[in-house]
Amino acid sequence: MSRPDASTFTPTKDTTGLDPIEALSALDDTTRANIIGTIVGHPKGAPSKKELEYYNPSVAASTLTDHLTHLEEVGLIEVVERDREGLERGQPYRFFQLTDAARELFDRNNLFESDAYRAMFAEVEKTDEIEAAEAVERPDGRSPN
């Protein structure tokens, strides 16, 4: 009995370097999917780790870091940093946002629709600390996804 050609079952990477199968497989984990939902719903499309911790309270900080690393490795998110000049002590300077390739992948597959996530996000009660974190300018200047 001959074996099928495995190359026909191997997804090819698109021109952006994002492997759609690998990227979507990363979202099989509920926590990672919730992190993406938090990023999509964030008013500026790029929450800090402090904000991600606040909006995902059941996830330990070290676990959150592991999930963020995985999402970055598969090409769904990227880290953007702003200059620390002008920031008060404790204000965030690192933010997490979807990559353009991730937004295109989600749009093609009707996933993580921005308006729905923003509507849910707007209803969450926020502490003064989180409102201050949300008010910090993001470095990219890219409009929210």
Backbone hydrogen bonds in HBPLUS format (Angstrom, degrees):
<---DONOR---> <-ACCEPTOR-->    atom                        ^
c    i                          cat <-CA-CA->   ^        H-A-AA   ^      H-
h    n   atom  resd res      DA  || num        DHA   H-A  angle D-A-AA Bond
n    s   type  num  typ     dist DA aas  dist angle  dist       angle   num
A0008-THR N   A0005-ASP O   3.17 MM   3  5.95 155.0  2.24 118.6 124.1     1
A0009-PHE N   A0006-ALA O   2.95 MM   3  5.38 152.7  2.03 112.2 120.8     2
A0010-THR N   A0007-SER O   3.39 MM   3  5.17 161.3  2.43  97.1 102.5     3
A0017-GLY N   A0014-ASP O   3.05 MM   3  5.61 165.2  2.07 119.6 124.4     4
A0023-ALA N   A0019-ASP O   2.84 MM   4  5.98 165.1  1.86 162.7 167.9     5
A0024-LEU N   A0020-PRO O   2.89 MM   4  5.94 168.7  1.91 146.8 150.2     6
A0025-SER N   A0021-ILE O   2.89 MM   4  5.92 147.1  2.00 142.1 152.0     7
A0026-ALA N   A0022-GLU O   3.11 MM   4  6.34 137.8  2.29 140.3 149.8     8
A0026-ALA N   A0023-ALA O   3.19 MM   3  5.31 131.5  2.43  96.9 109.2     9
A0027-LEU N   A0024-LEU O   3.06 MM   3  5.31 145.0  2.19 102.2 112.4    10
A0028-ASP N   A0025-SER O   3.05 MM   3  5.38 166.0  2.07 113.4 115.8    11
A0033-ALA N   A0029-ASP O   3.02 MM   4  6.32 161.0  2.06 155.6 161.6    12
A0034-ASN N   A0030-THR O   2.84 MM   4  6.08 152.7  1.92 149.3 157.2    13
A0035-ILE N   A0031-THR O   2.92 MM   4  6.20 147.8  2.02 146.1 155.2    14
A0036-ILE N   A0032-ARG O   3.00 MM   4  6.31 161.2  2.04 151.2 155.3    15
A0037-GLY N   A0033-ALA O   2.91 MM   4  6.18 156.1  1.97 145.2 152.5    16
A0038-THR N   A0034-ASN O   2.87 MM   4  6.12 146.0  1.98 143.2 152.3    17
A0039-ILE N   A0035-ILE O   2.96 MM   4  6.30 155.3  2.03 150.5 156.9    18
A0040-VAL N   A0036-ILE O   2.88 MM   4  6.13 165.6  1.90 156.2 160.0    19
A0041-GLY N   A0037-GLY O   2.90 MM   4  5.95 153.4  1.97 142.5 150.0    20
A0042-HIS N   A0038-THR O   2.97 MM   4  5.91 128.6  2.24 139.4 150.7    21
A0045-GLY N   A0042-HIS O   2.96 MM   3  4.85 151.7  2.04 102.9 112.1    22
A0096-PHE N   A0047-PRO O   2.91 MM  49  5.70 156.9  1.97 152.1 156.8    23
A0052-LEU N   A0048-SER O   2.96 MM   4  6.29 160.3  2.00 150.5 156.3    24
A0053-GLU N   A0049-LYS O   2.83 MM   4  6.05 156.9  1.88 153.9 159.5    25
A0054-TYR N   A0050-LYS O   3.06 MM   4  6.28 153.5  2.13 141.7 148.9    26
A0055-TYR N   A0051-GLU O   2.93 MM   4  6.17 163.9  1.96 158.0 161.1    27
A0056-ASN N   A0052-LEU O   3.01 MM   4  5.96 120.4  2.38 136.6 150.3    28
A0059-VAL N   A0056-ASN O   3.12 MM   3  5.85 166.9  2.14 126.2 129.2    29
A0063-THR N   A0060-ALA O   3.06 MM   3  5.17 116.4  2.48  99.6 115.2    30
A0064-LEU N   A0060-ALA O   2.83 MM   4  6.12 157.6  1.88 158.2 165.6    31
A0065-THR N   A0061-ALA O   3.00 MM   4  6.25 157.1  2.05 146.9 152.5    32
A0066-ASP N   A0062-SER O   3.08 MM   4  6.38 154.6  2.15 141.9 148.2    33
A0067-HIS N   A0063-THR O   2.97 MM   4  6.30 158.7  2.02 152.5 157.9    34
A0068-LEU N   A0064-LEU O   2.86 MM   4  6.12 162.1  1.89 156.2 161.3    35
A0069-THR N   A0065-THR O   2.94 MM   4  6.13 158.6  1.98 150.0 155.7    36
A0070-HIS N   A0066-ASP O   3.03 MM   4  6.30 157.6  2.08 145.9 151.7    37
A0071-LEU N   A0067-HIS O   2.89 MM   4  6.16 165.0  1.91 155.4 159.2    38
A0072-GLU N   A0068-LEU O   2.93 MM   4  6.11 148.7  2.03 145.7 154.4    39
A0073-GLU N   A0069-THR O   2.88 MM   4  6.12 155.9  1.94 148.7 155.7    40
A0074-VAL N   A0070-HIS O   3.08 MM   4  6.38 151.0  2.17 152.7 158.7    41
A0076-LEU N   A0071-LEU O   2.97 MM   5  5.43 146.2  2.08 171.6 166.9    42
A0077-ILE N   A0071-LEU O   3.42 MM   6  5.83 153.1  2.50 116.3 117.1    43
A0075-GLY N   A0072-GLU O   3.06 MM   3  5.08 150.6  2.15 101.2 110.4    44
A0099-THR N   A0076-LEU O   2.99 MM  23  5.63 154.0  2.05 129.4 130.4    45
A0078-GLU N   A0097-GLN O   2.81 MM  19  5.58 149.2  1.90 158.5 168.7    46
A0097-GLN N   A0078-GLU O   3.03 MM  19  5.58 165.6  2.05 159.2 163.6    47
A0080-VAL N   A0095-PHE O   2.89 MM  15  5.28 161.3  1.93 145.6 151.5    48
A0095-PHE N   A0080-VAL O   2.79 MM  15  5.28 155.6  1.85 157.8 165.9    49
A0082-ARG N   A0093-TYR O   2.85 MM  11  5.22 152.7  1.92 147.7 156.6    50
A0087-LEU N   A0084-ARG O   3.05 MM   3  5.54 162.3  2.08 135.5 136.5    51
A0091-GLN N   A0088-GLU O   2.99 MM   3  5.64 164.7  2.02 140.7 142.5    52
A0103-ARG N   A0099-THR O   3.09 MM   4  6.45 164.2  2.11 154.8 158.0    53
A0104-GLU N   A0100-ASP O   3.00 MM   4  6.25 159.7  2.04 149.9 155.4    54
A0105-LEU N   A0101-ALA O   2.92 MM   4  6.11 156.6  1.98 144.0 150.7    55
A0106-PHE N   A0102-ALA O   2.82 MM   4  6.07 165.2  1.84 158.3 161.8    56
A0107-ASP N   A0103-ARG O   2.87 MM   4  6.02 158.5  1.91 147.7 154.1    57
A0108-ARG N   A0104-GLU O   2.92 MM   4  6.10 159.5  1.96 149.3 154.5    58
A0109-ASN N   A0105-LEU O   3.17 MM   4  6.33 139.0  2.35 140.3 150.6    59
A0109-ASN N   A0106-PHE O   3.19 MM   3  5.16 128.4  2.47  94.0 107.3    60
A0111-LEU N   A0106-PHE O   2.82 MM   5  4.65 170.6  1.83 138.1 141.3    61
A0110-ASN N   A0107-ASP O   3.31 MM   3  5.02 169.4  2.32 101.3 103.9    62
A0117-TYR N   A0113-GLU O   3.34 MM   4  6.63 164.4  2.37 156.4 160.8    63
A0118-ARG N   A0114-SER O   2.89 MM   4  6.06 158.5  1.93 158.4 165.2    64
A0119-ALA N   A0115-ASP O   3.01 MM   4  6.13 152.1  2.09 144.5 151.4    65
A0120-MET N   A0116-ALA O   3.20 MM   4  6.49 158.0  2.25 145.5 150.5    66
A0121-PHE N   A0117-TYR O   2.90 MM   4  6.01 160.4  1.93 147.3 153.6    67
A0122-ALA N   A0118-ARG O   2.93 MM   4  6.04 150.0  2.02 145.7 152.1    68
A0123-GLU N   A0120-MET O   3.14 MM   3  5.52 146.8  2.26 107.3 116.5    69
A0124-VAL N   A0121-PHE O   3.20 MM   3  5.59 163.5  2.23 112.9 118.0    70
A0131-GLU N   A0127-THR O   2.92 MM   4  6.22 160.9  1.96 154.1 159.9    71
A0132-ALA N   A0128-ASP O   2.89 MM   4  6.10 151.5  1.98 145.5 153.2    72
A0133-ALA N   A0129-GLU O   2.98 MM   4  6.25 150.3  2.07 140.0 148.3    73
A0134-GLU N   A0130-ILE O   2.86 MM   4  6.11 156.3  1.92 150.9 156.9    74
A0135-ALA N   A0131-GLU O   3.08 MM   4  6.23 134.9  2.29 136.3 147.8    75
A0135-ALA N   A0132-ALA O   3.19 MM   3  5.09 128.4  2.48  91.1 104.7    76
A0136-VAL N   A0133-ALA O   3.29 MM   3  5.55 154.1  2.36 104.2 111.3    77
